[in-house]
Structures are given as structure tokens and as C-alpha cells.
Amino acid sequence: MKSIKIVKAVAYAFNTQLKGMYAASTRSVRLPAEVEWHDVNIKPHPSMVSSTKNEDNNRVVTTTLKLFTPDDLLIRRRRLVFRVTLTDGRQYLLGSDERPYPMIEITENCPDAIKDNHLNEVVITYKSLHIPPYIMV
């Protein structure tokens, strides 16, 4: 059965809050109850793509999340993890409390025309050995 996978919400937390996280199965994790999520104000609908590639005889999954936001993400010297919520209610976790951490690139737009995009473009790239897990509630 096919399902429509559209991202409707993105939130971030500090990776230090994930101490106590454990894998409930091969594709899902349980998070500690005290994780404090901060919602990101996003332009509908961000894109998230996971692709698999072999590097040095290891399978590496690269997940890229692209979004536009008017917010300034205060990420100075802090390692963040991201909760990505789909329209069907499923939630994915990008990142963990260990290396490798998600890489965050922010492009601030100051266009010359009023009708052009004024939102910040954020690209989050996360490389790991597995596809991002579901968050069990």
C-alpha cells in the first residue's frame, strides 16, 4: 500500500536531551519524556530525501531536509536533532546523541525584488548507517 509522505512540521531539540533514547525495533526509537522540542516556523511543505550509497564497503544513508523559514535558528555551537512530522502523523528523528551530527546550512536571502523569496533557506544533511527511525509515542 502506498502512502503520501508530505512533511508538515519540523522541530528541533538539543542532542544532549536524547540521553536514555533506545531502539524499540530496527526502524523505531523511544525518546525520553523530558525532550523539549522547539517548533520551526516553516513554509509548507519542506522536502526530505533519503538516499543510500556504498562508501568504502559501508552502506551510508544520506538524508537531506530542505525548508524555508522566517526564523533565525540559534544553533551556535550546539548540536541539534530534528523531529520531522508527516501529514499522516508519523514522525522521523534526524540525528542522535552521538556522532555523526546533522550538518546545518543556512542561507539568508536579501533579494533585490520585493516579490522574490525573503525566507531563510535551511538545508539539514544527516549521514548515518540507517534510514532515519520513526519516533514511537
Secondary structure, DSSP 8 states (H G I E B T S, - for coil): ------EEEEEEEEGGGGTT-EESSSSEEE--TT---EEE---S--EEEEEEEEETTEEEEEEEEEEEESS----TT--EEEEEEETTS-EEEE--SSSS--EEEEE----SSTTS--SEEEEEEEEESS---EEE-
